[in-house]
Amino acid sequence: TWMASEAIQCLGGMGYMNESPTGRLLRDAKLYEIGAGTSEIRRWLIGRELFEETG
């Protein structure tokens, strides 16, 4: 998401246009971020699964 936002910043208003690949990348990154949950929650779930397998 950060990299897509940086690309939008470089392109200015043109980056937000629907036809722009950077606009699509930002939308896709945001949707993935929302659908997958926050990074902290994902790390917590992975850690819990690893602990259950070994403990």
N, C-alpha and C positions, 0 to 999 in steps of 0.2 A: 504494500500500500504506500509506503514511504517513497519508494522509487517512482511509482506511477505519479504521485503528487509532485515530485521534483520535476518529472518530465512535463507535466502540465504547467508548472511554474516557468519552465524554459520557453514553452510555446505560447504562453499567455492565453488570450481568449480563444485562439485557434485550437488549443488542446481540449477545450470543453465541447467542441462541436461533435455531434453524433457520428459524423463520418470519420472523425479522427481516431486512429488506432490507440492513441494515448487515452482518449476519453473512454474507449471501451475497456482498456486495461484497468483504468481506475475503477470503473463500475464493477468489473469482474472481481477485482481484488477486494473491494468493499463487500460484495455479496459473499465471497468466500470467507472473509473475516467474520461476518455476522453468522453465516451458516455453520462454521466450524467452532465458534466460540472464541473467547479471548485466549491469548497465548498462555496466560497464567493458568487458566482452568485446564487447558490441554496439557501443560507440563505437570500439573497436579494429578490429573487422571493417569498419565503415563507412569509417573512415579509410583502411584498406588498400585497399578497393575504389575509393575516390576517387583514391588515389595511383596505382593501376594504370591507371585510365582516362586520367589526365592525363600520366602519365610513361611 
